[in-house]
């Protein structure tokens, strides 16, 4: 079960990763 994630969960995980990356980019821009 764990090895095969439904496309729904996979897409949700990808979105969460993108959100985290965007937050990191905003933080780095604020530091500069």
mmCIF file of the N, C-alpha and C atoms, coordinates in Angstrom:
data_MODEL
# 
_entry.id   MODEL 
# 
loop_
_atom_site.group_PDB 
_atom_site.id 
_atom_site.type_symbol 
_atom_site.label_atom_id 
_atom_site.label_alt_id 
_atom_site.label_comp_id 
_atom_site.label_asym_id 
_atom_site.label_entity_id 
_atom_site.label_seq_id 
_atom_site.pdbx_PDB_ins_code 
_atom_site.Cartn_x 
_atom_site.Cartn_y 
_atom_site.Cartn_z 
_atom_site.occupancy 
_atom_site.B_iso_or_equiv 
_atom_site.pdbx_formal_charge 
_atom_site.auth_seq_id 
_atom_site.auth_comp_id 
_atom_site.auth_asym_id 
_atom_site.auth_atom_id 
_atom_site.pdbx_PDB_model_num 
ATOM 1  N N  . UNK A 1 1  ? 0.832  -1.208 0.000  1.00 0.00 ? 1  UNK A N  1 
ATOM 2  C CA . UNK A 1 1  ? 0.000  0.000  0.000  1.00 0.00 ? 1  UNK A CA 1 
ATOM 3  C C  . UNK A 1 1  ? 0.866  1.259  0.000  1.00 0.00 ? 1  UNK A C  1 
ATOM 4  N N  . UNK A 1 2  ? 1.860  1.273  0.852  1.00 0.00 ? 2  UNK A N  1 
ATOM 5  C CA . UNK A 1 2  ? 2.681  2.476  0.987  1.00 0.00 ? 2  UNK A CA 1 
ATOM 6  C C  . UNK A 1 2  ? 3.503  2.734  -0.270 1.00 0.00 ? 2  UNK A C  1 
ATOM 7  N N  . UNK A 1 3  ? 3.922  1.647  -0.929 1.00 0.00 ? 3  UNK A N  1 
ATOM 8  C CA . UNK A 1 3  ? 4.786  1.813  -2.099 1.00 0.00 ? 3  UNK A CA 1 
ATOM 9  C C  . UNK A 1 3  ? 3.999  2.367  -3.284 1.00 0.00 ? 3  UNK A C  1 
ATOM 10 N N  . UNK A 1 4  ? 2.684  2.081  -3.307 1.00 0.00 ? 4  UNK A N  1 
ATOM 11 C CA . UNK A 1 4  ? 1.866  2.560  -4.429 1.00 0.00 ? 4  UNK A CA 1 
ATOM 12 C C  . UNK A 1 4  ? 0.871  3.595  -3.930 1.00 0.00 ? 4  UNK A C  1 
ATOM 13 N N  . UNK A 1 5  ? 1.213  4.843  -4.120 1.00 0.00 ? 5  UNK A N  1 
ATOM 14 C CA . UNK A 1 5  ? 0.310  5.910  -3.695 1.00 0.00 ? 5  UNK A CA 1 
ATOM 15 C C  . UNK A 1 5  ? -0.662 6.244  -4.819 1.00 0.00 ? 5  UNK A C  1 
ATOM 16 N N  . UNK A 1 6  ? -1.912 6.491  -4.474 1.00 0.00 ? 6  UNK A N  1 
ATOM 17 C CA . UNK A 1 6  ? -2.883 6.921  -5.492 1.00 0.00 ? 6  UNK A CA 1 
ATOM 18 C C  . UNK A 1 6  ? -2.449 8.239  -6.117 1.00 0.00 ? 6  UNK A C  1 
ATOM 19 N N  . UNK A 1 7  ? -2.859 8.466  -7.332 1.00 0.00 ? 7  UNK A N  1 
ATOM 20 C CA . UNK A 1 7  ? -2.474 9.714  -8.011 1.00 0.00 ? 7  UNK A CA 1 
ATOM 21 C C  . UNK A 1 7  ? -2.949 10.923 -7.211 1.00 0.00 ? 7  UNK A C  1 
ATOM 22 N N  . UNK A 1 8  ? -4.073 10.771 -6.539 1.00 0.00 ? 8  UNK A N  1 
ATOM 23 C CA . UNK A 1 8  ? -4.618 11.878 -5.736 1.00 0.00 ? 8  UNK A CA 1 
ATOM 24 C C  . UNK A 1 8  ? -3.626 12.285 -4.658 1.00 0.00 ? 8  UNK A C  1 
ATOM 25 N N  . UNK A 1 9  ? -3.135 11.317 -3.912 1.00 0.00 ? 9  UNK A N  1 
ATOM 26 C CA . UNK A 1 9  ? -2.189 11.618 -2.833 1.00 0.00 ? 9  UNK A CA 1 
ATOM 27 C C  . UNK A 1 9  ? -0.880 12.147 -3.401 1.00 0.00 ? 9  UNK A C  1 
ATOM 28 N N  . UNK A 1 10 ? -0.433 11.566 -4.507 1.00 0.00 ? 10 UNK A N  1 
ATOM 29 C CA . UNK A 1 10 ? 0.833  11.989 -5.110 1.00 0.00 ? 10 UNK A CA 1 
ATOM 30 C C  . UNK A 1 10 ? 0.752  13.450 -5.544 1.00 0.00 ? 10 UNK A C  1 
ATOM 31 N N  . UNK A 1 11 ? -0.331 13.802 -6.206 1.00 0.00 ? 11 UNK A N  1 
ATOM 32 C CA . UNK A 1 11 ? -0.496 15.185 -6.664 1.00 0.00 ? 11 UNK A CA 1 
ATOM 33 C C  . UNK A 1 11 ? -0.546 16.131 -5.474 1.00 0.00 ? 11 UNK A C  1 
ATOM 34 N N  . UNK A 1 12 ? -1.230 15.711 -4.415 1.00 0.00 ? 12 UNK A N  1 
ATOM 35 C CA . UNK A 1 12 ? -1.324 16.558 -3.215 1.00 0.00 ? 12 UNK A CA 1 
ATOM 36 C C  . UNK A 1 12 ? 0.056  16.773 -2.618 1.00 0.00 ? 12 UNK A C  1 
ATOM 37 N N  . UNK A 1 13 ? 0.861  15.719 -2.599 1.00 0.00 ? 13 UNK A N  1 
ATOM 38 C CA . UNK A 1 13 ? 2.216  15.826 -2.041 1.00 0.00 ? 13 UNK A CA 1 
ATOM 39 C C  . UNK A 1 13 ? 3.055  16.780 -2.881 1.00 0.00 ? 13 UNK A C  1 
ATOM 40 N N  . UNK A 1 14 ? 2.931  16.687 -4.194 1.00 0.00 ? 14 UNK A N  1 
ATOM 41 C CA . UNK A 1 14 ? 3.698  17.569 -5.085 1.00 0.00 ? 14 UNK A CA 1 
ATOM 42 C C  . UNK A 1 14 ? 3.323  19.024 -4.830 1.00 0.00 ? 14 UNK A C  1 
ATOM 43 N N  . UNK A 1 15 ? 2.040  19.281 -4.648 1.00 0.00 ? 15 UNK A N  1 
ATOM 44 C CA . UNK A 1 15 ? 1.581  20.654 -4.386 1.00 0.00 ? 15 UNK A CA 1 
ATOM 45 C C  . UNK A 1 15 ? 2.178  21.164 -3.086 1.00 0.00 ? 15 UNK A C  1 
ATOM 46 N N  . UNK A 1 16 ? 2.190  20.313 -2.066 1.00 0.00 ? 16 UNK A N  1 
ATOM 47 C CA . UNK A 1 16 ? 2.748  20.733 -0.771 1.00 0.00 ? 16 UNK A CA 1 
ATOM 48 C C  . UNK A 1 16 ? 4.224  21.074 -0.920 1.00 0.00 ? 16 UNK A C  1 
ATOM 49 N N  . UNK A 1 17 ? 4.949  20.266 -1.705 1.00 0.00 ? 17 UNK A N  1 
ATOM 50 C CA . UNK A 1 17 ? 6.380  20.522 -1.908 1.00 0.00 ? 17 UNK A CA 1 
ATOM 51 C C  . UNK A 1 17 ? 6.564  21.868 -2.611 1.00 0.00 ? 17 UNK A C  1 
ATOM 52 N N  . UNK A 1 18 ? 5.749  22.132 -3.608 1.00 0.00 ? 18 UNK A N  1 
ATOM 53 C CA . UNK A 1 18 ? 5.866  23.408 -4.335 1.00 0.00 ? 18 UNK A CA 1 
ATOM 54 C C  . UNK A 1 18 ? 5.617  24.580 -3.399 1.00 0.00 ? 18 UNK A C  1 
ATOM 55 N N  . UNK A 1 19 ? 4.640  24.431 -2.512 1.00 0.00 ? 19 UNK A N  1 
ATOM 56 C CA . UNK A 1 19 ? 4.331  25.511 -1.558 1.00 0.00 ? 19 UNK A CA 1 
ATOM 57 C C  . UNK A 1 19 ? 5.520  25.751 -0.642 1.00 0.00 ? 19 UNK A C  1 
ATOM 58 N N  . UNK A 1 20 ? 6.137  24.670 -0.174 1.00 0.00 ? 20 UNK A N  1 
ATOM 59 C CA . UNK A 1 20 ? 7.292  24.812 0.714  1.00 0.00 ? 20 UNK A CA 1 
ATOM 60 C C  . UNK A 1 20 ? 8.444  25.476 -0.019 1.00 0.00 ? 20 UNK A C  1 
ATOM 61 N N  . UNK A 1 21 ? 8.660  25.109 -1.267 1.00 0.00 ? 21 UNK A N  1 
ATOM 62 C CA . UNK A 1 21 ? 9.743  25.705 -2.057 1.00 0.00 ? 21 UNK A CA 1 
ATOM 63 C C  . UNK A 1 21 ? 9.493  27.199 -2.234 1.00 0.00 ? 21 UNK A C  1 
ATOM 64 N N  . UNK A 1 22 ? 8.240  27.557 -2.519 1.00 0.00 ? 22 UNK A N  1 
ATOM 65 C CA . UNK A 1 22 ? 7.909  28.978 -2.686 1.00 0.00 ? 22 UNK A CA 1 
ATOM 66 C C  . UNK A 1 22 ? 8.184  29.740 -1.397 1.00 0.00 ? 22 UNK A C  1 
ATOM 67 N N  . UNK A 1 23 ? 7.866  29.135 -0.253 1.00 0.00 ? 23 UNK A N  1 
ATOM 68 C CA . UNK A 1 23 ? 8.101  29.799 1.030  1.00 0.00 ? 23 UNK A CA 1 
ATOM 69 C C  . UNK A 1 23 ? 9.594  29.993 1.244  1.00 0.00 ? 23 UNK A C  1 
ATOM 70 N N  . UNK A 1 24 ? 10.385 28.986 0.889  1.00 0.00 ? 24 UNK A N  1 
ATOM 71 C CA . UNK A 1 24 ? 11.837 29.099 1.063  1.00 0.00 ? 24 UNK A CA 1 
ATOM 72 C C  . UNK A 1 24 ? 12.380 30.210 0.170  1.00 0.00 ? 24 UNK A C  1 
ATOM 73 N N  . UNK A 1 25 ? 11.861 30.311 -1.047 1.00 0.00 ? 25 UNK A N  1 
ATOM 74 C CA . UNK A 1 25 ? 12.318 31.363 -1.961 1.00 0.00 ? 25 UNK A CA 1 
ATOM 75 C C  . UNK A 1 25 ? 11.998 32.734 -1.385 1.00 0.00 ? 25 UNK A C  1 
ATOM 76 N N  . UNK A 1 26 ? 10.810 32.887 -0.811 1.00 0.00 ? 26 UNK A N  1 
ATOM 77 C CA . UNK A 1 26 ? 10.427 34.176 -0.219 1.00 0.00 ? 26 UNK A CA 1 
ATOM 78 C C  . UNK A 1 26 ? 11.345 34.514 0.943  1.00 0.00 ? 26 UNK A C  1 
ATOM 79 N N  . UNK A 1 27 ? 11.698 33.516 1.754  1.00 0.00 ? 27 UNK A N  1 
ATOM 80 C CA . UNK A 1 27 ? 12.571 33.753 2.901  1.00 0.00 ? 27 UNK A CA 1 
ATOM 81 C C  . UNK A 1 27 ? 13.957 34.186 2.429  1.00 0.00 ? 27 UNK A C  1 
ATOM 82 N N  . UNK A 1 28 ? 14.483 33.530 1.399  1.00 0.00 ? 28 UNK A N  1 
ATOM 83 C CA . UNK A 1 28 ? 15.816 33.874 0.911  1.00 0.00 ? 28 UNK A CA 1 
ATOM 84 C C  . UNK A 1 28 ? 15.806 35.280 0.320  1.00 0.00 ? 28 UNK A C  1 
ATOM 85 N N  . UNK A 1 29 ? 14.730 35.660 -0.343 1.00 0.00 ? 29 UNK A N  1 
ATOM 86 C CA . UNK A 1 29 ? 14.644 37.003 -0.912 1.00 0.00 ? 29 UNK A CA 1 
ATOM 87 C C  . UNK A 1 29 ? 14.594 38.043 0.199  1.00 0.00 ? 29 UNK A C  1 
ATOM 88 N N  . UNK A 1 30 ? 13.887 37.727 1.282  1.00 0.00 ? 30 UNK A N  1 
ATOM 89 C CA . UNK A 1 30 ? 13.795 38.668 2.405  1.00 0.00 ? 30 UNK A CA 1 
ATOM 90 C C  . UNK A 1 30 ? 15.150 38.836 3.070  1.00 0.00 ? 30 UNK A C  1 
ATOM 91 N N  . UNK A 1 31 ? 15.929 37.759 3.141  1.00 0.00 ? 31 UNK A N  1 
ATOM 92 C CA . UNK A 1 31 ? 17.254 37.824 3.771  1.00 0.00 ? 31 UNK A CA 1 
ATOM 93 C C  . UNK A 1 31 ? 18.160 38.734 2.941  1.00 0.00 ? 31 UNK A C  1 
ATOM 94 N N  . UNK A 1 32 ? 18.095 38.585 1.630  1.00 0.00 ? 32 UNK A N  1 
ATOM 95 C CA . UNK A 1 32 ? 18.926 39.418 0.766  1.00 0.00 ? 32 UNK A CA 1 
ATOM 96 C C  . UNK A 1 32 ? 18.408 40.857 0.790  1.00 0.00 ? 32 UNK A C  1 
# 
